[in-house]
Amino acid sequence: MARADGYAYRRAQMVESLRRGGIRDARLLEVMAEVPRHLFVPEALRHQAYSDDVSIHIGEGQTISQPRIVALMTEAARIGAESRVLEIGTGSGYQAAVLSSLARFVFTIERVGSLAREAKRVLDFLGIDNVSVKVMDGTLGWRAQAPYDAILVTAGAPEVPAPLVGQLADGGRLVVPVGPRDTQVLQVVERRGERTFASELKGACFVPLIGRHGWEAKES
């Protein structure tokens, strides 16, 4: 995936900031040092692409999460080289690109068709061939491809969506922001046999998760 560009130094600075901020997964940091995040943001905002604490608007009322949040959620998911991963909220496609270098297969769902198409265009441009993109209600998951070793939800839910928990493999981990529309707490739900165990990571602020098991869309 590595490509010659003028952003390598900025990526290195971003990764060093993530390391100082507590991210310890060396494999993840190596991947984030390679994925060209600037290609996943609007051209006029590329100067912000490698600020570790900046989320960037990508249109349709959606954002690309701060690199530190991407790193935190990905590290918490404990993804292995053979993992099957589901992402809810493709957005720009950046999180899927990071996951693609860590996991065997990535399945990502986006409810906004224009965002899904643009994300797939960039993923294809980078030659990433282990990511499948689908347009649908992400709160339902992608049952046909389940079970998943990890599920990451990149939008805030009022509660943990039950269909996603049901699509976890034994030992699988679901990372999801839960709370009111304007502020959430990142939760990690781990399935062990027929039981699940939840823990909290930190506070966060995501766009709302829209769907049957999320929030209703606000009328414009």
Phi, psi and omega in degrees: 000338184300132179227146178291127177203179183266016186247003185301319181295319180295321177297318179298319177296318178300314181295320178296322177295320178296319179297314178296332180278359173115358177285125187248346184288104185297322180296317178297316180297323177298318180295315182291341175283347183253324186291124183282083184302329183298336180285346183261004179240158177304142186304324182291345183248012184296337178294344179263358192300330187248018170282123191288347183238026183243124170266148188233133178289135182240011181098165179058026179072016183247164181226161168262125186298155175301144177307324182293327177287319175303313181295316182298313181293319181293317178298319181294333181285342177053061185275131178256171184297336180258008185291146168255123189238139173247130174247132176254114182103073182301317181057237181285337185098356183295313180300320178297323179296318177297313181298326184297332179272353181253329188249170176281313179225144176233129176244125186230137185243134177227134181275341181262113186301319182296322178292319179299317181295318180292319178299315180296324179299314181291318178300318178295319179301324180277358178076023180276115187242011178246025177239128175250129182250134179224142177262115179187184176283108184292338181292345177273349185074195180228080191300326184298335182257357181290159008272164182242143176283337178207143174229128177242130179248121187255031174212154186279129181253148177291333175204167181294121181296119184301321180300328180289319177300319181293342181261007175282140171286162174300125184088357181286159183231133177251125178247119188211135173280129184232135178153192178298170183301326189264351178198142183222176172237130177290125178246148174243121179248121181247133178263129175230102185065234180267003182250155175234150181229130183246144174219164182249142178264294183192169176289154181203171178219107182243162169295156183290145175277112183264133177157181185301324180252025177227221179270155170281145178292137177284140177289136180279000000 
